Amino acid sequence: MEKALVADLATSGAKGTALGFYSIVTGIGPFPASLLTGWLWQTFGAETSFYLNGIIAVFASVLLFIILPSKKGELIH
């Protein structure tokens, strides 16, 4: 579904570039995220790690809701 969303949001001439950028982000992004989570876990404990990741997830979902264009005033399903 994520790739379909990226393809839908990209212009017709930039679909390949958008999908390539998406692949780079989803391929490289987990590495620093895992390092940060591991460091937080060892330094401050599991609760801090889970709380921060939860806050980031909520923030990302709010950003997606705000940024993504809705079609005919409906929510994107």
N, C-alpha and C positions, 0 to 999 in steps of 0.2 A: 504494500500500500504506500509505503514511503516513496518508492521509486516512481510510482504512478502519480503521486502528488507532485513530485519534483518535475516530472515530464509535463504535467498539466499547467504548472506555474511558469514554465520556461516558454520563451517565444519559439516559434517554429524553427528558426535558424540557429537557436542556441540550445536545443535539447541535449545534444551530445555533450556539450561543454558543461551544462548543468548536471547531467548524470555523472560525468567524470569528476566534477567537484564534489558531488555528494559521496561518491565512492572514496575519494581521498579523505574526506572528513570522517566518514564512518570507519575507515580503515586505520587512520592514524590517531583519531580522537580518543579511543579507549585507552591507549598507552599512558598519556599523561593523567587521564582521569583515574586510572588504576594506581598510578604512583601516588597521587594526592590522597586517594582513599586509604591506601596502605599506610601512608605517613600519618594521616589523622588517626587511624585505628591504633597504631603503635604509640603515638604521642598522647592522645587525649581519650582513647577508648572507643569502643564500638558505637556507643550512643551518639557521640559527636559525629562520627562518620556517617551514620544513617540519617541523622538530622540534617546535616549539610546536603547530602544527596537528595533527600526529600524536598528540601527548600529549592534546590536547583531544578528538580523535576516540576514542581509547581510553577516556578518562575518561567520555565520553558513552555509549559502548556498555556499559561496566560499570554505569553508573547505570541505563540502560534495563533491563538484565538484573535488577538488584536491585529496581527500582521496579515493573516490569510484573508484574501477577499472572499466575501460570501456571494453566492449566486442568487440573485433576486431576493435579497434580504433574508435568506434562510441560512441556518447554521450548516457548516460543512459536516457531512456525516463520514 
